[in-house]
Amino acid sequence: MNLLLLVLLAGYLYGAWRFMKGANRFYQSDKALPLALAWPVLLLVSPDFRRNFNRALKP
């Protein structure tokens, strides 16, 4: 159980870190942190965010 939570937390933080690295190309710097913290929910509900998220992950 604890291992599963650790893996989920690591995946969440890795996704936020990867998004923050490329988010400045699509979002203002003051908006990037709140978006990075909410990325799992936004991926599910926003097609525009999903497109920009995928773009931000590319080098």
One Martini backbone bead per residue (centre of mass of N, CA, C, O) as a GRO file, in nm:
protein
   59
    1MET     BB    1   0.061   0.060  -0.024
    2ASN     BB    2   0.300   0.259   0.018
    3LEU     BB    3   0.427   0.207  -0.260
    4LEU     BB    4   0.194   0.312  -0.431
    5LEU     BB    5   0.199   0.603  -0.322
    6LEU     BB    6   0.491   0.661  -0.406
    7VAL     BB    7   0.450   0.617  -0.710
    8LEU     BB    8   0.227   0.829  -0.751
    9LEU     BB    9   0.388   1.071  -0.645
   10ALA     BB   10   0.623   1.048  -0.844
   11GLY     BB   11   0.449   1.083  -1.101
   12TYR     BB   12   0.334   1.360  -1.031
   13LEU     BB   13   0.607   1.511  -0.998
   14TYR     BB   14   0.721   1.445  -1.277
   15GLY     BB   15   0.498   1.583  -1.442
   16ALA     BB   16   0.535   1.866  -1.319
   17TRP     BB   17   0.832   1.903  -1.395
   18ARG     BB   18   0.805   1.866  -1.702
   19PHE     BB   19   0.602   2.094  -1.741
   20MET     BB   20   0.772   2.332  -1.624
   21LYS     BB   21   1.000   2.323  -1.839
   22GLY     BB   22   0.771   2.394  -2.094
   23ALA     BB   23   0.550   2.617  -2.006
   24ASN     BB   24   0.680   2.896  -2.102
   25ARG     BB   25   0.572   2.863  -2.405
   26PHE     BB   26   0.237   2.884  -2.308
   27TYR     BB   27   0.285   3.028  -2.027
   28GLN     BB   28   0.292   3.210  -1.774
   29SER     BB   29   0.490   3.198  -1.499
   30ASP     BB   30   0.249   3.245  -1.282
   31LYS     BB   31   0.073   2.987  -1.412
   32ALA     BB   32   0.245   2.722  -1.398
   33LEU     BB   33   0.218   2.612  -1.109
   34PRO     BB   34  -0.091   2.562  -1.088
   35LEU     BB   35  -0.094   2.377  -1.338
   36ALA     BB   36   0.109   2.165  -1.231
   37LEU     BB   37  -0.072   2.082  -0.980
   38ALA     BB   38  -0.341   2.024  -1.189
   39TRP     BB   39  -0.279   1.822  -1.430
   40PRO     BB   40  -0.465   1.569  -1.401
   41VAL     BB   41  -0.736   1.716  -1.428
   42LEU     BB   42  -0.682   1.878  -1.690
   43LEU     BB   43  -0.640   1.629  -1.874
   44LEU     BB   44  -0.943   1.532  -1.847
   45VAL     BB   45  -1.106   1.832  -1.920
   46SER     BB   46  -0.875   1.964  -2.128
   47PRO     BB   47  -0.783   1.987  -2.452
   48ASP     BB   48  -0.587   2.229  -2.446
   49PHE     BB   49  -0.406   2.128  -2.218
   50ARG     BB   50  -0.328   1.859  -2.345
   51ARG     BB   51  -0.178   1.981  -2.585
   52ASN     BB   52   0.024   2.159  -2.417
   53PHE     BB   53   0.143   1.933  -2.249
   54ASN     BB   54   0.265   1.773  -2.483
   55ARG     BB   55   0.443   2.007  -2.582
   56ALA     BB   56   0.604   2.052  -2.310
   57LEU     BB   57   0.743   1.760  -2.314
   58LYS     BB   58   0.886   1.854  -2.545
   59PRO     BB   59   1.207   1.970  -2.651
   0.00000   0.00000   0.00000
